[in-house]
């Protein structure tokens, strides 16, 4: 019940942000989520006797996502690259200032950077995706095929699942649930692609054409893209499960009732978002 109640609150808020938020506000909202996910990831690191430089990492995570929205980068550089370079320099100076921790300075710096790149950069790519033509539609496409597939996996796995997908990593996940997730996501993607012109115009007053999903094969393209995104999303879920199981915890946090932590809720998006980003780059090239 808590799982459903939390979803009923979070999903409309997420959709509202995608559709209505001003660009900088949307980037700030994504940045807050990325910072929360990075905070939880840094918490997992304690189980491995690693202590990240939280202050540097969390500030850098926020700035990195915001930088993906900023234009007018200095010549020969980009704001995201500058944030990464500045973060590396700050971490090296921070390590230098704490000689008592020098015996673990390398893993401390490494996990801090991992917190910047894994939750912040990967999730932050939602920001430039939204800035592309029909960007809000593409983000909703991503959300629907990932979250819809996750719902199918949950219910099919509970009722029909018999064959464990990755028993050492995530004992409750089954092959039946994973296959149902991928197929249901594909059907959702095909439906969204087939009705893209009508749906996009009704929601955003945008005309979606073959520039985005090639007609007359839009449904097929949508199915294959959704299938790819869903498979990668399921891999993202398992990746986080490896980190949690290695840390000896069930959830990354307790902020979201029925869902665990923020990282638990966005883990699937962390790997699927870069795939969608590069797919869009490829289709526009």
C-alpha positions as CSV (number, residue, x, y, z in Angstrom):
1,X,0.0,0.0,0.0
2,X,2.8,2.4,0.8
3,X,4.4,1.6,-2.5
4,X,1.3,2.6,-4.4
5,X,0.6,5.7,-2.3
6,X,4.2,7.0,-2.9
7,X,3.9,6.3,-6.6
8,X,0.6,8.2,-6.8
9,X,2.3,11.2,-5.3
10,X,5.6,11.1,-7.1
11,X,4.5,10.2,-10.7
12,X,2.2,13.2,-11.1
13,X,4.9,15.5,-9.7
14,X,7.5,14.1,-12.1
15,X,5.2,14.5,-15.1
16,X,4.3,18.1,-14.0
17,X,8.0,19.0,-13.8
18,X,8.7,17.5,-17.2
19,X,5.7,19.3,-18.9
20,X,5.6,22.7,-17.1
21,X,8.8,23.6,-15.2
22,X,11.0,26.3,-16.7
23,X,14.4,24.9,-18.0
24,X,16.5,26.1,-15.1
25,X,13.9,25.0,-12.5
26,X,13.8,21.6,-14.2
27,X,17.6,21.3,-14.0
28,X,17.5,22.3,-10.4
29,X,14.9,19.6,-9.6
30,X,16.9,17.0,-11.4
31,X,20.0,18.2,-9.5
32,X,18.3,17.9,-6.1
33,X,17.3,14.3,-7.0
34,X,20.9,13.6,-8.1
35,X,22.3,15.0,-4.9
36,X,20.0,12.8,-2.8
37,X,21.0,9.8,-4.8
38,X,24.7,10.6,-4.4
39,X,24.2,11.1,-0.7
40,X,22.7,7.6,-0.4
41,X,25.5,6.2,-2.5
42,X,28.1,7.8,-0.2
43,X,26.3,6.2,2.7
44,X,26.7,2.7,1.1
45,X,30.5,3.4,0.8
46,X,30.8,3.3,4.6
47,X,30.2,-0.5,4.5
48,X,33.4,-0.8,2.4
49,X,35.5,1.3,4.9
50,X,35.6,4.1,2.5
51,X,34.8,7.7,3.5
52,X,34.0,10.0,0.5
53,X,34.5,13.7,0.7
54,X,30.7,14.4,0.9
55,X,30.8,18.1,0.8
56,X,32.9,18.3,-2.4
57,X,30.9,15.5,-4.0
58,X,27.4,16.8,-3.3
59,X,28.2,20.4,-4.3
60,X,29.8,19.1,-7.5
61,X,26.8,16.8,-8.3
62,X,24.5,19.8,-8.0
63,X,26.7,22.0,-10.2
64,X,27.2,19.3,-12.8
65,X,23.5,18.9,-13.4
66,X,23.0,22.7,-13.5
67,X,25.9,23.0,-15.9
68,X,24.2,20.8,-18.4
69,X,21.5,23.5,-18.7
70,X,23.9,26.4,-19.1
71,X,24.8,27.8,-22.5
72,X,27.6,30.1,-23.7
73,X,30.4,27.9,-22.5
74,X,33.9,29.4,-22.6
75,X,35.7,28.8,-25.9
76,X,37.3,25.4,-26.2
77,X,35.6,24.0,-23.1
78,X,32.2,23.2,-21.7
79,X,30.6,23.9,-18.3
80,X,30.2,20.2,-17.4
81,X,33.8,19.5,-18.3
82,X,34.9,22.5,-16.1
83,X,32.8,21.2,-13.2
84,X,34.5,17.8,-13.5
85,X,38.0,19.3,-13.8
86,X,37.4,21.6,-10.8
87,X,36.0,18.7,-8.8
88,X,39.1,16.6,-9.4
89,X,41.3,19.5,-8.4
90,X,39.3,20.1,-5.3
91,X,39.4,16.5,-4.3
92,X,43.2,16.3,-4.7
93,X,43.6,19.4,-2.6
94,X,41.2,18.0,0.0
95,X,43.2,14.8,0.2
96,X,46.4,16.8,0.5
97,X,44.9,18.8,3.4
98,X,44.1,15.6,5.3
99,X,47.4,13.6,5.7
100,X,46.0,11.5,8.5
101,X,43.7,9.9,5.9
102,X,46.4,9.3,3.3
103,X,46.3,5.5,3.7
104,X,42.8,5.6,2.2
105,X,42.9,8.8,0.2
106,X,42.8,7.0,-3.2
107,X,39.5,5.1,-2.6
108,X,38.0,8.1,-0.8
109,X,38.7,10.3,-3.9
110,X,37.6,7.5,-6.3
111,X,34.2,6.9,-4.6
112,X,33.6,10.7,-4.4
113,X,34.1,10.9,-8.2
114,X,31.9,7.9,-8.7
115,X,29.1,9.6,-6.9
116,X,29.5,12.6,-9.2
117,X,29.5,10.5,-12.5
118,X,27.0,7.7,-11.7
119,X,24.0,9.5,-10.2
120,X,24.7,13.1,-11.2
121,X,25.9,12.8,-14.8
122,X,23.7,9.9,-15.9
123,X,20.5,11.3,-14.4
124,X,21.6,14.9,-15.4
125,X,21.3,13.9,-19.1
126,X,17.6,14.3,-18.7
127,X,18.3,18.1,-18.8
128,X,19.7,18.2,-22.4
129,X,17.2,15.6,-23.5
130,X,14.4,17.9,-22.4
131,X,16.0,20.8,-24.4
132,X,15.8,18.9,-27.6
133,X,12.9,19.0,-30.1
134,X,9.9,17.3,-28.4
135,X,12.2,16.7,-25.4
136,X,9.3,16.5,-22.9
137,X,7.7,13.7,-25.0
138,X,10.9,11.8,-25.1
139,X,11.3,11.9,-21.3
140,X,7.8,10.7,-20.8
141,X,8.5,7.9,-23.3
142,X,11.5,7.0,-21.1
143,X,9.5,7.2,-17.9
144,X,6.6,5.1,-19.2
145,X,8.7,2.3,-20.7
146,X,10.9,2.1,-17.6
147,X,8.3,2.4,-14.9
148,X,5.6,0.5,-16.8
149,X,8.0,-2.4,-17.3
150,X,9.0,-2.2,-13.6
151,X,5.3,-2.6,-12.7
152,X,4.8,-5.5,-15.0
153,X,7.9,-7.2,-13.6
154,X,6.7,-6.7,-10.0
155,X,3.2,-8.2,-10.5
156,X,4.1,-11.0,-13.0
157,X,7.2,-11.9,-10.9
158,X,5.1,-12.2,-7.8
159,X,2.3,-14.3,-9.4
160,X,4.1,-16.4,-12.0
161,X,7.8,-16.1,-11.3
162,X,9.6,-19.4,-10.7
163,X,13.1,-19.0,-12.3
164,X,15.5,-16.7,-10.5
165,X,17.1,-14.1,-12.6
166,X,20.1,-13.3,-10.4
167,X,19.7,-15.1,-7.1
168,X,22.9,-13.8,-5.5
169,X,22.2,-10.2,-6.5
170,X,18.4,-9.8,-6.2
171,X,16.7,-13.0,-5.0
172,X,13.2,-11.8,-5.7
173,X,13.7,-11.0,-9.4
174,X,12.7,-13.7,-11.9
175,X,13.1,-14.4,-15.6
176,X,9.3,-14.4,-16.0
177,X,9.2,-10.9,-14.5
178,X,12.1,-9.7,-16.6
179,X,10.6,-11.0,-19.8
180,X,7.1,-9.5,-19.0
181,X,8.8,-6.2,-18.2
182,X,10.6,-6.0,-21.5
183,X,7.5,-7.1,-23.6
184,X,5.1,-4.8,-21.8
185,X,7.6,-1.9,-22.2
186,X,7.9,-2.7,-25.9
187,X,4.1,-2.6,-26.3
188,X,3.9,0.7,-24.5
189,X,6.7,2.1,-26.7
190,X,5.0,0.9,-29.8
191,X,1.7,2.5,-28.8
192,X,3.4,5.8,-27.9
193,X,5.3,5.9,-31.2
194,X,2.2,5.0,-33.3
195,X,0.1,7.7,-31.7
196,X,3.0,10.2,-31.3
197,X,1.6,12.9,-33.5
198,X,-1.8,13.0,-31.7
199,X,-0.4,12.5,-28.2
200,X,2.4,15.1,-28.6
201,X,0.2,17.7,-30.1
202,X,-2.5,17.2,-27.4
203,X,0.1,17.4,-24.6
204,X,2.7,19.9,-25.9
205,X,1.2,21.5,-29.1
206,X,4.2,19.9,-30.9
207,X,4.1,18.2,-34.3
208,X,6.0,14.9,-34.1
209,X,7.1,13.5,-37.5
210,X,9.5,11.0,-39.0
211,X,12.3,13.3,-37.7
212,X,11.8,11.7,-34.3
213,X,10.4,8.2,-35.0
214,X,10.6,7.1,-38.7
215,X,7.2,6.7,-40.4
216,X,5.7,4.4,-41.5
217,X,7.7,2.1,-39.1
218,X,7.1,4.3,-36.0
219,X,5.4,1.5,-34.0
220,X,8.3,-0.9,-34.8
221,X,10.9,1.7,-33.9
222,X,9.1,2.5,-30.7
223,X,8.9,-1.2,-29.7
224,X,12.6,-1.8,-30.3
225,X,13.7,1.4,-28.6
226,X,11.5,0.7,-25.6
227,X,12.8,-2.9,-25.5
228,X,16.4,-1.6,-25.4
229,X,15.7,1.0,-22.8
230,X,13.9,-1.5,-20.6
231,X,16.6,-4.1,-20.8
232,X,19.2,-1.5,-19.9
233,X,17.0,-0.2,-17.1
234,X,16.7,-3.7,-15.6
235,X,20.5,-3.9,-15.8
236,X,20.6,-0.6,-13.9
237,X,18.4,-2.0,-11.2
238,X,20.7,-5.0,-10.8
239,X,23.8,-2.8,-10.7
240,X,22.4,-1.0,-7.7
241,X,21.4,-4.3,-6.1
242,X,25.1,-5.4,-6.4
243,X,26.1,-2.2,-4.6
244,X,23.5,-2.6,-1.8
245,X,24.1,-6.3,-1.3
246,X,27.8,-5.7,-1.1
247,X,27.1,-3.1,1.5
248,X,24.8,-5.5,3.4
249,X,21.6,-3.3,3.2
250,X,18.2,-3.9,1.7
251,X,17.5,-0.3,0.6
252,X,19.8,2.7,-0.2
253,X,17.6,4.8,2.1
254,X,14.3,5.3,3.7
255,X,13.1,8.6,2.3
256,X,10.4,7.1,0.0
257,X,7.9,4.8,1.8
258,X,7.5,1.5,0.0
259,X,10.3,2.3,-2.4
260,X,13.4,2.7,-0.1
261,X,15.6,5.5,-1.0
262,X,16.0,7.9,-3.9
263,X,18.7,5.8,-5.5
264,X,16.4,2.8,-5.3
265,X,13.8,4.8,-7.3
266,X,16.1,6.1,-10.0
267,X,18.5,3.2,-10.4
268,X,16.9,2.0,-13.6
269,X,16.9,5.5,-15.1
270,X,20.6,5.9,-14.4
271,X,21.6,3.6,-17.2
272,X,18.6,4.1,-19.5
273,X,18.9,7.9,-19.7
274,X,22.4,7.9,-21.4
275,X,21.2,5.3,-23.9
276,X,18.2,7.5,-24.9
277,X,20.5,10.5,-25.1
278,X,22.9,8.9,-27.5
279,X,20.0,7.4,-29.4
280,X,18.7,10.9,-30.0
281,X,22.1,12.1,-31.0
282,X,22.4,9.2,-33.5
283,X,18.9,9.9,-35.0
284,X,19.6,13.6,-35.5
285,X,23.1,13.0,-37.1
